[in-house]
């Protein structure tokens, strides 16, 4: 099952949890998963609200325990007790992502980070609840529309800080975002962390059969729009075939550094794949053929990028189709660091960038971290 998230006005943990419950996630299963952590002094309730004429669900975490702050290590310990196992894995991955981001910002080891606002009950309820909702809805793939980021400032335990918050920006590296006229914090660190844990992809919705849509409301009241996000469930057929275009150009006057820059830029702009093949050009000069695989939506923009970055005078367009197998991305914890693992029908593979980051933090060889990530992914599969 695919879950497509549309953060119309922004995204917070409670908004996404409400949208998933509204889409059919069993509330009792969400409460049971949180209760399994052993955390006490909380109550999760839901109610229906109307925001600018739009009917939506709102969740409320009522806290009676005065402990509002925890270390990342304490929060990880609670998250690891969530049940069933895949929900615990999701929660640990999300908390690990927060700890890694905060640790990088404050210059301390992730496990030792002291979490202020993010160390409270509501953070864990949102994270574990979302993990439980996705699990019980049988969601294997999360696709998210570009995230609307506000500007200005927001409040924190350290005083007034820029919006988006530094932790949010760190967690959203690689995500697609767009500007919005809504001031202040529109995407919270908790929401960013669960997107990381879910291995969310930022792209157009692939060909699917649409199912139920849930509407989740935030607590903030906006002047000109409903403060809601939507979560739509959809089914995708195995072996999906889609139309794509290969952009090609011959290059014999660019350096290797320029080629590397162009490839990185194309991937960052949404190319499905980018590669280079060596070639012998006119007059026996060595050169390269740059190939870029793209969907129809990004084709013109990527062609323009190739023109601008390489100076080429012509780009070939080759229309074709490609068959794709179903895939999903999960996240595992390796020594307190989140590592995404891509699963297909025949194999699983850790994401190289995450493996490299974990290896640098843990002081371990790349292969050792990759093996630990695969072992953790296999253990998670066996618990499903």
Secondary structure as GFF3:
##gff-version 3
##sequence-region A 1 384
A	DSSP	beta_strand	2	6	.	.	.	ID=ss1
A	DSSP	alpha_helix	13	22	.	.	.	ID=ss2
A	DSSP	alpha_helix	27	35	.	.	.	ID=ss3
A	DSSP	beta_strand	42	51	.	.	.	ID=ss4
A	DSSP	beta_strand	54	63	.	.	.	ID=ss5
A	DSSP	beta_strand	70	71	.	.	.	ID=ss6
A	DSSP	alpha_helix	72	79	.	.	.	ID=ss7
A	DSSP	alpha_helix	85	106	.	.	.	ID=ss8
A	DSSP	three_ten_helix	110	112	.	.	.	ID=ss9
A	DSSP	beta_strand	114	115	.	.	.	ID=ss10
A	DSSP	three_ten_helix	117	119	.	.	.	ID=ss11
A	DSSP	alpha_helix	121	136	.	.	.	ID=ss12
A	DSSP	beta_strand	141	144	.	.	.	ID=ss13
A	DSSP	beta_strand	147	149	.	.	.	ID=ss14
A	DSSP	beta_strand	153	156	.	.	.	ID=ss15
A	DSSP	beta_strand	159	162	.	.	.	ID=ss16
A	DSSP	alpha_helix	166	171	.	.	.	ID=ss17
A	DSSP	beta_strand	177	179	.	.	.	ID=ss18
A	DSSP	alpha_helix	189	197	.	.	.	ID=ss19
A	DSSP	beta_strand	209	217	.	.	.	ID=ss20
A	DSSP	beta_strand	228	235	.	.	.	ID=ss21
A	DSSP	beta_strand	240	251	.	.	.	ID=ss22
A	DSSP	alpha_helix	256	268	.	.	.	ID=ss23
A	DSSP	beta_strand	273	280	.	.	.	ID=ss24
A	DSSP	three_ten_helix	282	284	.	.	.	ID=ss25
A	DSSP	beta_strand	286	294	.	.	.	ID=ss26
A	DSSP	alpha_helix	299	310	.	.	.	ID=ss27
A	DSSP	beta_strand	316	324	.	.	.	ID=ss28
A	DSSP	beta_strand	328	334	.	.	.	ID=ss29
A	DSSP	beta_strand	337	343	.	.	.	ID=ss30
A	DSSP	beta_strand	348	350	.	.	.	ID=ss31
A	DSSP	alpha_helix	352	362	.	.	.	ID=ss32
A	DSSP	alpha_helix	366	383	.	.	.	ID=ss33
###
